[in-house]
Amino acid sequence: MAGMTMPRRRPGRPRREETRQTREVVLAAATELFARRGFDAVGLREVAAAAGVDVATVSHHTGTKAQLYDACFGRVFAAERGALEEATARARTALEAGPGEALRALHELVDVFVDFLEDRPETTALWLRRWLEPQRHAELDERYAAPLYRLVAELLTAAAATGALAEPTPHVTVRSLVWAVHGHVVALAAGGGSQARERREFRAFVHRFLDGLYGS
């Protein structure tokens, strides 16, 4: 985190852009800390030190620690939603082309999700910390997890309605895939083998899983 410092303002630089960049630096630092240590073990002073700003700056941009925690989830949610919405839209279009194209589009959608979490392992770590205490901060699930689950579950429901595939329990399928990918990201973080091989083998497993569910 030593290289993560607040950008200095240059003459003529718009203050709004400076504010946006400073907030991003604070949220990135806080996300990494919360992901590694959980909500209770992180203080605003630690976030400020990691971001290279003072505590007043952290409070100005994010409010209380609880509000900062919420903003960290909002940040990773926005990035994940951006990736998944585009792939989901392509998959919906593919439904009109028949089962083969629908299945191909689902493979692409899962690849997008796996790529996203492999590239941003702090997303998995942040959520796992949250789920270790399921009764605390439960509102985060409804705001930042449930919409993405519904996005994909509704796609599977639409695919079943058109006859492109058979899917009696889309919510179970989505939940199972999500947890499988999170587990894969944890395994990568733990190390102990070739990451390239682990990535290839997991990707092959996911595609076999989809083919087993929906292939002819």
N, C-alpha and C positions, 0 to 999 in steps of 0.2 A: 504493500500500500504506500510505500515511501514515495513513489513517483506520482501519486494522485494528489495534486495540489490545485488550489483554486486559480483559475486563469486571471492574469493581471489585465486591468482595463487599459486599452490603448486609446490615444486621443481620437475622438470622433467615432469611437465604437458605440453602437447602440446599447443603452443600458439594459434593455429588455433581453438582448442576446446574452449579455454578461450574467444576468439573473438566471436565465435558463441553464447556462453552462454550470454555474455555481451549484444550482439545485441538483443537477445531474451528478456532479462530483460527490456531493453529500449523499445522495441516494445510492450511488454505486458503492461508496465506502460502507454505508450502513447495511446494505444488502449483504455484503461479504461478511461483516461482523455478525449480524443476526443469523446468517446461514451457518456460521461456524460455531456460535456459542449460544444461540437462543435469545429470547426476549429479555429475560431477567438478568442475564450475565453481561449485558451491554449497556453502557451509560452514554449520555450525550457527549460527555467530555472525550470519551474514546472515539466516538464517531467524528468529532471535531478534529482530533489529532490525526486520525487516519485520512481525513479529507484535506488537511492542511488549512483549516479555518478555525475561527474561535467559536465558542459555544453559542454566543449570541447570533452568529450567522446561521448555525444549524437551526436554532429555534425560529429565527426569522423566516427561513425557507420551508420549514416542515412542522413547526409547532411543538407539541409535546412528544415524548418518546412514543406513546401509543399512536399518535398521528404519523410519526415518522415510520413506524412499523407498518402501518396501513399503506403509506405511500410507497414503501418498498415492494409490497405485494402488487400494488397498482401498477408499478413500473414494469415488473416482470410479466404481469397479465397483459398489458398493452402490447408488449413485444410479441408475446406468444399468440395473442389474438390476431395481430397483423399477419403473422406467418400462416396461421391456420385458416383464416377467413378466405384468403386468396386461393389456397389449395381446395378448400371446401366448395367454393364457387365453381372451380373447374370440375370438381367431381359431380356437382349437381347438373352441370351442362352435359357431362358424359352419360348421365342416366338415360338420356333420350337416344343414345346410340346403341343401347342394348347391354346385355350382361357382360360381354367381354370388355367393352370400354369402361363400364362401371367398375369392374374389378381392377382394371389397370389404374383408374383414377384413385381408387382406395389405396392401392399400393403406393402411389405417389404421395397421397396425404400422409400415410404412416411414415414414409421416408422424410417428409418435411418435419414431422413431429420429432422423430429420432434425431435428425440433424440439429434441430433447435436445442434440444436438451443436451446433446453431446457438446455443442458449442457453448452452452450456458449452464454448466453444472451447478452454479449457485442457485438456479431456479429450483432444481431438485432438492438441494440442501436446505433452502429456505422453507419449502413446503414440508419436508420431513421433520424439521424442527417444530413447525407449527402442529403437525399431526401427532407428535409425541405427547402433547397435552390436548387431547381432543375436546375437552370442555372449555378451554380458554381460547378466546379470539375466534370462536366458531363462526362469527359473522363474516370473517374473511373468506370462508369457503363459498358462501352464497354469492358474494360479490365477485370473487376472482377465480374460482374454480368451476362452480356450477354452470356459468354461461358457456364455457368451453366444452364441458361435457355435453350440454344440451345441443350445442352447435353440431357436434359430430353425431350424437344420437338421433337428432332430427334428420340428418342426412341419411343415416341407415334406415330410418323409418320410411323416408321418401323412396329410397331405393327398393325397399320391400313392397311398397304400395304400387310401384310401376312394374313389379315382377322382375326387376333386374337381379335381385338376389333374395334369398330367404333369410329373414332375421327376426326371430320371435322375441328376443330380449336385447335390444340395442344398448340399453343402459349397462347391462352386465358385460357386454363385449367391450364397450368403451372403457369402463372401469378396469377391466382385466388388462387391456392393452396399455392404458396409462400406467398402471402399477408395474407392469413388466418393463416398460421403458425406464421408469424411475429406478427400478432395481438394477437395470443394465448400467445406468449412469453411476450408481453407487459402486458397482463392481469395477468400473473403469477408474473411479477415484481411489479405490483400495489398492489398485495395481496388482502386482504379483504375476504378470504375464505380458504377452504382447498385446498392446492396445489395438494395433491394426488388426490382428487376428480376432480379438474379442469383438470389435466393431463389425467385421465381415460376418462372423458366425451369428451374432445377434440379428443382424439385418436379414440373413438367410432364414433364421428361425421365424422372424415376424412374417416374412413373405410365405413361408410354408403354412403358418397359422392361418393367414388370410385365405390362401388357396384351399386349405382344408375346410374352412367355414363356408366359402362362397364359390369355390371352383366347381366346374362341372364334373 
